[in-house]
Each structure stands twice: as structure tokens, then as C-alpha cells.
Amino acid sequence: MASSNNKLENSYFFYGTHPVKVPHTLTHASSTTSLSTSSTDQNSNHLSLNSTNSNQNHFRHGFLSTTAHSLNNLTTSNETSEDNNTEIFEDALESFDDDKQNTHSNKPSSKSYNESPVDLGQALVECQQITQLIFENRLNEALRRTKEQENRSLYHSLCHSSISFMQAGMTFNQDDIEATIQALRHTTAMAKKSESYRSWISFSLTGKAAMTEYELHAKLVYAEALLIRALLTFIQDQGLFNFISGALKIKECHDLFAKLAKNNDPSRFSSTLSYEHFDSGVRMGNGAFNLMIANLPQRIIRYLEFAGFSGDKDFGLNELEKSATSKGLRAPLAALLLLGYHAYVAHIFGNGDGDLDKAHSLVEQYLKSSPTSYLFLVFRARLQTLHCRLNEAIQTYKYAIQCQSDWKNLHHIAYWEILWCHVFLREWKHAATTAELLLKENNWSKATSCYLLATFQFEENNTVATDEIIQLYKRVPDLKIRLAGKSIPLEKYAIKQCEHFLAQKWLFLPSLELVYLMNGFYILAHDHSKLQQTLDIVNNALKDCEVNHQDDKFYADSYGSGLLLRGVLLHFLRRYDEALQAFDQLIDISKEFDEKSLLTPNALFEKAMVYIDIEQKQKATEYLQKSIECKDYQLESRLHFRINAAMQKTKRMENDSNKTTDSYKERKSNET
């Protein structure tokens, strides 16, 4: 059916996987072109929203670009009428053709979304310059430039979204979050309109052309924007729907990166530089996903594998390292992810397993080119902290703060680390001052900051409760928040501690229990004298607890906390038998603990860690399994992360043992 009045009568086209009804009132762009919706035409011509090669037929280039323009206008108008709090989950796993065709195109489609577009090469150069501004601490300038130039290219828009997300993550401010959402919508819209959106139902009987260079970059940009949007979901809203929404976006993003890795072929790119930018992004995405999934607790991994996720820790680290040491646009971000894993994740959610030498090398490499970079200075200070060079670390954190003045909220990372340095040094007054600053200025978790302030004042006052301290503990529950629809585990722990304090006006060395929960004893282990001094403090506190607090409502919990701290410190001092004895004492009184107590599962886990150190793998596995079987206690997920890391260590022990045995047998066989 052809229309002489240049209007489309009611017809259906497949836009992606969604049939779109074209109304009577839609006029197509060209008055000289009539459209046919016959089945023959639909089978021979696939709707394309991307740039086309000059050697493709005139009908596809002219006729269908006109159709695409009309459909773009239709879908754009539909999008603006949707509720801002919902999103259509369109299939990201569009058809990637396996055919290797060298169809290089560095330009966006003929009907460009951009107002003042630049070619791909120029866009990558300009965005690298903008990225450098971030590491020169010129954050406001970087944000302003990307906002002004977000229509210039896909990559300008992605940079704007990424920097906006950084700001939202620092402030938790609703206006910043909303600005990031709008930036991400713009980026994903540009990505979809700059690459071919192929239907699951192919209209072509002769096969589809391989994706062009520009289309592959657009896919990568879309995947990265989708991941940022998913992460933003977890801090944006408390509802279950948004949590599920974020999870679906992550699944879509994971699958997209897997597809991109299969299409990571240098022959499909017009220049080495263009490929290196693409390659660094694909490796960063796949590396991050593999590393994240591989470090999750086994019970979660089983569900994720059923849903199609998979992770390999060594592969993930290798991919991130290749990306971080490349010349690609994503190299600095990959470096930050790698440093975050070695300096934070492996330490707090593992058992001090990060590769600090590799992290140090990476930090110093980037500081050579950006010596005042706030982010890399913070990582230098963090590595100093992990080596227990605490005063040196405090000075480096303070220097980093001086170097960056654009975003004050970014300073809170350094202040948080300075706080813990003071705690490790038992400088309670300084720790309390820093906690008070975070309580006033930071929005991450005011309940946690308030609990820390109350606890450090309690320690500074020689564990004597004052009215001010009591009021601070009372205030904590009113400050709790929810992220991803759930309460923050550390806040739930703090609230339970407040209940204990308000019932008996006393807690057993609450700051040292926090040090344990933050894996701080792995830091103190670098200084034998600090470990011994801390053990003396714990032993004296246990004696005081027996004499003066036996009538307290939560006496068993207080005494059990002391036994756990004693056992861990004895372990680090390599007094293994005494450590095991302390843990056994704790386990013997476990029935007297308050509900949801974390003491027993942690004691079982710490026993396993002792057995790992003395290379008794069978007993280590036995107690790891016992700790897994414990249910419904505080900070359970945190312990499961540590259990998973310990299990990986026992597997390595077994593999090393098998290799040694095989090597011995082979040597004996050769001798005979």
C-alpha cells in the first residue's frame, strides 16, 4: 500500500524487539518518497538507525534512513511521556554478526543526534584531555566542559555522565543524582541512535553486515552507561522495584561486555589508537565483572551462575591490569579499579590478600604524570596505612586534601582514612574530631558517623559515660538510612551496640571491636610492639569486666568480645595454642550471647585461620564449614566474603601440595 499524501497509515514495524504502531498522522521526511509496508519489502529491507557504507544499495541508504528518521521522532516523543522513575529494558544483546567485514566508519549516522559532531578519533583525543583534568584536580572545569560538549560525540556524553556520577556518589544529593540520571539518558539515547539496532527477528534473508567500528564503540559506550545507571540505582531509591531494576541492568551490561569481548578484533578498526581505546574499555568491563563475581560468597555465586554470570579472579585481575597499563581512554579508571581491589576490597572483605607491591608500582606510575592527583595520592596514603606507617599516611592524606579544592565532598574519603589512622594510634580525641566533621558534612551514613563519634568520646573519657555520650548513642537509630532497599549492615551493627550501651551504660572496648571488623589487625601486624600493647589493653579490660561488670545485662557478650579480640591478637603474635584456647572459651559460652551475635561465627572462622597458618588444611576446612552453617547474625555477608577468600586460600594450598607431590614423584622416577 503506497500513500500519495506522504503519510503512513496504521502499520507495524519492529523497533528493536518492540513492534511500533505508526499512526495516520505521522508524515515522513521526504515528499518524494512513498513507503511500502508489504511483507516483501519487510523481508528484504531491515530497518537501520546507523550510518551506512557507500557501497550499500541506494534504496537502503535513502529510503530506510527516511523511515528511521520518522521512527526516531516517534520513539523520542514516546520516551518523553514516560514516567521518569521507570525505564524500558530493551534487549542489549543485539545480533553481532560473526562475519569479519572491514567496514570502518569513524562518523555517526547521516541523521546525527549531535549538534556539532566530531569524528571518532578527535572525540577520543578530546575526552582524554578532559579525563586528564580530573587527575589534575580540575574537576569543575571537567564537569563544565563535558556538560557544554555532551552533544559533540558519544564519548563527550559518556564523560559527562561519568563525572556527574562521581559527584553524585560523593554528595548523595538528590539534585546531583537527578542530574546524573538525565546525563545518562542522553548518553544511552545517543548510543542507540549512533549504532544499528537490530531486531531478534531478521528481515534479511541474505545475512547482515558486520558492525562498523563506530557501532562497536557505541555498544561499548552504551554498556558503560548502563553499568553506571545500575550503580546509581542502588543509591537513588529505597524501593524493591528499583533494586530489581538495577540488577537487570547489571545482567544486561554483563552480557553486553561478554559479546563485546567476542568482537574485540583489531582488524575491524581503522587505526591502532581507535582499537586500543576500545580494547581498554572491553578489558576493563570484563575484568571488573570477573573480579567482582569471583570474590562473592559461594552461596551467592551459585545463584549468579544459574542466572548466567561467571567470574574468574585471575582472569579479571589480568584484564584490568592490561587495561590499566594501556594508552586507552579507560586506562586510569581501570587503574583505580585495580587499586581499589588491592588496597580496599581484598583487605576489608578478604584477609589481607591484596598485592600491595603491584598496587604501589601502579600508584607511582600514575603519580609520575600527575604528581598532585588527589585520587592517586589517596591510594599512596592508603598503601602507607596498610604498611602501618600511620603518621606518614596522615600527612599524605592531608597533602591530598590541600591539592584538591573543587569538590569538598571528595575530601571525605581522606578524612575517613585519617580517622582510622588515629584509631590505630589510639588517638581518641583526634579520631572523635574527624568523626564529628564527617557527621556534620558527609551524607554516606550519618548513623555510622554518630556511632563512631560517641564511641571515640567514650574511649577518650576512659570508658565512663557522660550525658553527651549517652545522647549521641540515643541519636544513632534515628539517623539510619536504606540503600538498595536494605538497611546498611554497619548501621544495624551500630544500632545493636547502642542498645547494649543504653542498657548498661558501658561497652567492652568498642573501638577495638571496630578495628577487628575493619580487619585493622592486619595493619597492626606490621608493628609487633603495637600488637603487644593492644593485647595488654585487652587482657586488662577482661579482668575489669570480670570484676566490675558481671551483673551487666550483656556481660556474656562483653566478655565474649574480649575473648575474640584476645584470640585474634595472639594469632597475629603467632601464639597459636593460646589463640585456639581463647576461641574455644568463647564458643563454650556462645549460648549466653544476645540474639544475632556475631561472636560465635567469627570465632569459628578465626580458628580456621589459625589452622590455615599452621597448615592443617583438614581442620581449617572443618571450621570454615562450621562458620558457614551459622545463620542470621550481624554483618553476616562481611564474614561470608572472608570465608570465601579463606576457602580460595585452602584450595591454593591443596594445589601447591599436589604440585609438590607430583614433582617429588617425578624426581624419584627419574632417579630410578
Secondary structure as UniProt FT lines:
FT   TURN            4..5
FT   STRAND          11..15
FT   TURN            16..17
FT   STRAND          18..22
FT   TURN            24..25
FT   TURN            31..32
FT   HELIX           39..44
FT   TURN            54..55
FT   HELIX           59..63
FT   HELIX           64..80
FT   TURN            84..85
FT   HELIX           120..135
FT   TURN            136..137
FT   HELIX           139..148
FT   TURN            149..152
FT   HELIX           154..171
FT   HELIX           174..193
FT   HELIX           213..236
FT   HELIX           240..262
FT   HELIX           266..268
FT   HELIX           272..294
FT   HELIX           298..306
FT   TURN            307..308
FT   HELIX           313..324
FT   TURN            329..330
FT   HELIX           331..340
FT   HELIX           341..345
FT   HELIX           346..348
FT   HELIX           356..369
FT   TURN            371..372
FT   HELIX           374..386
FT   TURN            387..388
FT   HELIX           390..403
FT   HELIX           408..410
FT   HELIX           411..424
FT   TURN            425..426
FT   HELIX           428..441
FT   HELIX           446..460
FT   TURN            461..463
FT   HELIX           467..475
FT   HELIX           476..479
FT   STRAND          482..483
FT   TURN            484..485
FT   STRAND          486..487
FT   HELIX           489..504
FT   HELIX           510..517
FT   TURN            518..520
FT   HELIX           521..524
FT   TURN            525..526
FT   HELIX           528..548
FT   TURN            550..551
FT   TURN            553..554
FT   HELIX           555..572
FT   TURN            573..574
FT   HELIX           576..588
FT   HELIX           590..592
FT   TURN            595..596
FT   HELIX           599..613
FT   TURN            614..615
FT   HELIX           617..629
FT   TURN            634..635
FT   HELIX           636..671
//
